[in-house]
């Protein structure tokens, strides 16, 4: 189908722009000695929850910010803020709280010059179209932030595969952690 072909080309175009050094830096942020707190809003937040779930399958202690069972942040925890625009008020406020608590910050965003990215220790840029993009910046036939969210899902799944290979955590182990 023609629309599938266009969408797949859009996603491939975004993935081609993801910097391997940024993926490596994100990988280096993750270690099982420290808890991980994942934060995001809207559809990007749903992709972030999927990422948190997969990290749990890989043996990480991970929480989603805003859930009722999420504990307080502590020094050296990893806060991962996910925001296409990098300007989501809740994610920015939560990142500031994490910084004040002594956490390390990883920003996953489509905008490397955004407030979220500026506040972070490491940035993983997924340069897909987000809802505020207009004109030439739009770069997608899809609605709102669909291109960012689709690409985000693939990038975060790739990061999980990198984690599993580094940590020697195979599919059988991940399956054992699945509900």
Order of alpha helices (4+ residues) and beta strands (2+ residues): alpha-alpha-beta-alpha-beta-beta-alpha-beta-alpha-beta-alpha-alpha
